[in-house]
């Protein structure tokens, strides 16, 4: 299943919003500007934060996914982008952040299943190398 579609369906179930409305909004929120969901970029950004490095590592691995708080989602994505996403799907920003906190780990986990997300970023070492650019 397409990662974007999966995320939209999970958010639809969680928030009660229409998945067809969520898909373009989620694409805009997590996109690279070219219509592609950039989960590798999100993982890299998380790796650059000492607090979230272990969290994203759990999402990339085969074990249990660690939780991320709605507050960290807001910080990670930015209040403005999150508010815009929430408005597009018809929920408040708190609900959007909470929904994304539940869904993002599943999206990254699914995208990294079999290594495709890690491979696109050059493996864990590649993610760490990209994260160092932020410092």
N, C-alpha and C positions, 0 to 999 in steps of 0.2 A: 504494500500500500504506500502511496505517496506520503511523505512525511508531513507536508503542508495539509493535505486532506485529513490525515490522521489527527493532527493538532487541532484543526477546525472542528472536527467531529467531537473530540474530547472536550474542547471548550464549549461547544454547543450543549453537550450533556450537562456540563458543570454550571454554565451560566444561563441556560435556557434561551440563548440567542440562536438565530438561524445560521447553520453552518455555511450556507452560500454567502451570507453577509460577512461572516468571520474570515473566510479564506482570503479575500483581497486585503482586508485590514491586517491580518496576520502576516501576509506576504509583505505589505508595506512596512510593518513594524520590524520584522526580522530579515528583511530583504537586503540585497546588496546593491539595489538601485537598478538592477537589470532583470527583475522578475524572479530571481533565485533566492531561496531562503538560505541565509548565511549562518548556519549553526556552527561552522568552524570558527567564524569570526567571533561569535558569542562565546564559544569555549575558550578562545584565545584571550578575550577580554576578562573572562572569569579567572583564567590561569594567572593573569597579571595582578590579580588581587590576592594577597596572601590568605585572606579569609575564605575566598571561594575556590581556591585551587584544589583543595581536597574534595570539595563538593562536586566540581565538574569532573574530577578524576573518577569519582564513583559512578557518574553517569556514563562515562566512556568505557568503564570496565564491565565485567560480566556479573558482578555481585549486585547487592542491593543499592539502590539509588538513595543518596542522602538528600534530605529536604533542603529547600531554599525558602526563605521567608518572603512574603509579599513586599516587605520593605527593601530587601536586597534586589528583588526584581525591579522595583521602581528606581533604585539607585543605578542598577546595571543598564536599564533601557532608557532612563531619563524621564523625568516627570512629564515634560511636554509631549514626548512621543507616546507615552503611556496614556495620557489624557486624550490625545488624538485618536488612538486605537479604541479606547473605551467609548468615546463619542460615536465612532463609526459603527460600533456593534450595539449601542444603546444600553450600556451599563455604566455604573460609576467607576472611578479609577481604582477604588479599593477592591471592588469585585473583579475587575480586570486583572489587577496585580495578584490577587488570590488565585484566580483561575490559571494564570500563567505560571504561578509558583507550583501548581499541581501538574501542569501539562508540559512545561519545558523539560523537566528531567526525562519524561517519557519520550519526547521528540528526539532529544540528543541521544538517549540510550538506543532508540530504534535506528537512528541515523548512523550510529557508531557500531551497530551490530554487524559483525563480519569485517569491521575495520574501515568501511568506506569513508567515514568522517575523519578518522585519524589519518588515513592515507592521503586525503585531500589536503591535509595540513602538514604532511610530512611526518606523521607519527607523533607520539608524545613529545619526543625531542623537538620536533618541528613546532609544536604548539608552545613549548617552553621557549624556544628561540624567538618565536613571534611575540610572546608575552614580554620578553626582555626588551623589545623595542619600545614598549610603553614607559620604560624607566629611563 
